[in-house]
Amino acid sequence: MEEKAAEPAYGAQVRVGLVEADSVDHCAESPPALVRQPNCSHAPESESDPSKPILVTRKRLLVVEDNPDVAQMLSEVLQIYGYNTRVAYDGITALELAKSFRPDVALVDIGLPAMDGYQLARRFRQMPELRATRLFAVTGYGQLSDRMRSAQAGFERHLVKPVDLEELRRLIDGTG
């Protein structure tokens, strides 16, 4: 069963279909993956056949924030954007969750209890299975010294709260 979506403003066409459960590797809590079909003249030859579906995987984001309201709000907004999110309220839980979830990006508050964000970033960088995770500090700490410490700890970006959500989205998608 296939549905044709309305054509977006730029003329791209998207078709959404069902994916067999065995053909997708995803976390138990994540919704099924999406399948899209390109309508693009510069698509590689293997992707130029519109009858062949292409698996589109959602980026996995880990939100590490000790304020439950802020963590949940950010997670829900990111889910609306189409990302697969998990939340941890401290660094120790974040490490354990990251081992199984394997986030593409971790958004980490610096002022965490027990293990601060700097320590958490260093631990991520020491673990082979988490080294590829992109780390973004999302914090109220905005002084130059804070930015320098976050870079030294292994963060790729240092964002000061309140975060511009469109900028965050561009950074996550690698276009900012």
C-alpha positions in Angstrom: 0.0 0.0 0.0 1.6 3.2 -1.1 0.4 6.8 -0.7 1.6 9.8 -2.7 2.2 12.9 -0.7 1.3 16.3 -2.0 4.2 17.9 -3.9 6.3 20.3 -1.8 7.0 23.8 -3.0 10.3 22.9 -4.7 8.8 20.2 -6.9 10.3 17.2 -5.1 8.0 14.2 -5.0 8.0 11.8 -2.0 6.3 8.4 -1.8 5.9 6.7 1.5 5.4 2.9 1.7 5.6 0.2 4.2 8.9 -1.4 5.2 9.0 -5.1 6.2 9.9 -5.3 9.9 12.9 -7.6 9.3 14.5 -5.3 6.8 15.1 -2.4 9.2 17.5 -2.4 12.1 16.2 0.1 14.7 15.8 0.5 18.4 12.8 -1.2 19.9 11.3 2.1 21.0 11.8 3.8 17.6 9.0 4.1 15.1 9.5 2.3 11.7 11.9 3.9 9.3 10.7 5.9 6.4 11.2 4.9 2.8 11.5 7.6 0.1 11.9 7.5 -3.6 14.0 10.1 -5.3 12.9 12.3 -8.2 16.2 13.9 -8.8 18.3 14.0 -12.0 21.6 14.0 -10.1 20.9 10.8 -8.1 23.5 8.1 -8.5 22.7 5.5 -11.1 21.6 2.9 -8.5 19.2 5.4 -7.0 17.8 6.8 -10.2 15.2 4.1 -10.6 12.0 5.6 -8.9 10.6 2.1 -8.4 13.5 1.2 -6.0 12.8 2.5 -2.5 15.7 4.0 -0.6 15.9 3.6 3.2 16.0 6.9 5.0 17.3 6.5 8.6 16.5 9.0 11.2 19.4 10.5 13.1 19.7 9.3 16.7 20.1 12.2 19.2 20.9 11.9 22.9 19.7 14.8 25.0 21.6 15.1 28.3 20.1 17.7 30.6 19.5 17.6 34.3 16.4 19.8 34.2 13.6 17.3 33.3 11.3 20.0 31.8 14.0 21.4 29.5 15.1 17.9 28.5 11.6 16.7 27.6 10.8 19.9 25.7 14.0 19.7 23.6 13.5 16.0 23.0 9.9 16.5 21.8 10.8 19.4 19.5 13.6 17.3 18.0 11.2 14.5 17.5 8.8 16.8 15.6 11.8 17.6 13.4 12.0 13.9 12.7 14.9 12.8 14.9 14.9 9.7 17.1 15.7 10.9 20.6 16.6 9.6 24.0 17.0 11.6 27.2 19.4 11.2 30.1 19.4 13.4 33.2 23.0 12.8 34.3 26.3 11.8 32.8 26.5 8.3 34.2 23.1 7.4 32.8 24.0 9.1 29.5 27.1 6.9 29.1 25.1 3.7 29.7 22.3 4.7 27.4 24.8 5.8 24.7 26.5 2.4 24.6 23.3 0.8 23.4 21.6 3.7 21.6 24.8 4.8 19.7 23.7 8.4 19.1 24.8 10.3 16.0 24.7 13.5 18.0 24.7 14.1 21.8 23.4 17.5 23.1 25.0 17.8 26.5 24.4 20.3 29.3 27.7 21.3 31.0 26.3 21.7 34.5 25.3 18.1 35.3 25.3 16.4 38.7 28.0 13.8 39.6 29.8 14.0 36.2 29.8 17.4 34.4 29.5 17.8 30.7 33.2 18.2 30.2 33.9 14.9 32.0 31.2 13.2 30.0 32.6 14.5 26.7 36.1 13.1 27.6 34.5 9.7 28.4 32.7 9.6 25.1 36.0 10.3 23.3 37.7 7.5 25.2 35.2 4.9 24.2 35.8 3.5 20.7 32.1 2.8 20.1 31.2 6.5 20.9 34.1 8.4 19.3 32.1 9.0 16.2 29.2 10.7 18.1 29.2 14.4 17.4 29.1 16.3 20.7 27.4 19.7 21.1 27.5 21.5 24.4 24.1 23.1 25.1 24.6 25.2 28.2 24.1 28.4 30.0 27.9 28.8 30.3 28.9 31.2 27.6 32.2 32.8 28.6 35.2 32.4 26.4 36.8 30.1 29.0 33.8 27.9 28.9 34.0 27.6 25.1 37.7 26.8 25.3 37.1 24.1 27.9 34.3 22.5 25.9 36.6 22.4 22.8 39.4 20.8 24.9 37.0 18.2 26.3 35.9 17.1 22.8 32.8 19.1 21.9 32.4 20.1 18.3 30.1 23.0 19.1 29.3 25.2 22.1 25.7 26.5 22.0 24.4 28.9 24.7 20.9 28.6 26.0 18.4 29.5 24.8 19.4 27.7 21.6 18.2 28.8 18.2 16.4 25.7 17.1 16.9 26.3 13.4 20.6 26.7 13.9 20.6 23.5 16.0 18.8 21.7 13.2 21.3 22.8 10.6 24.2 21.7 12.9 22.7 18.3 13.5 22.1 17.8 9.8 25.6 19.0 9.0 24.6 22.0 7.0 25.5 24.7 9.5 
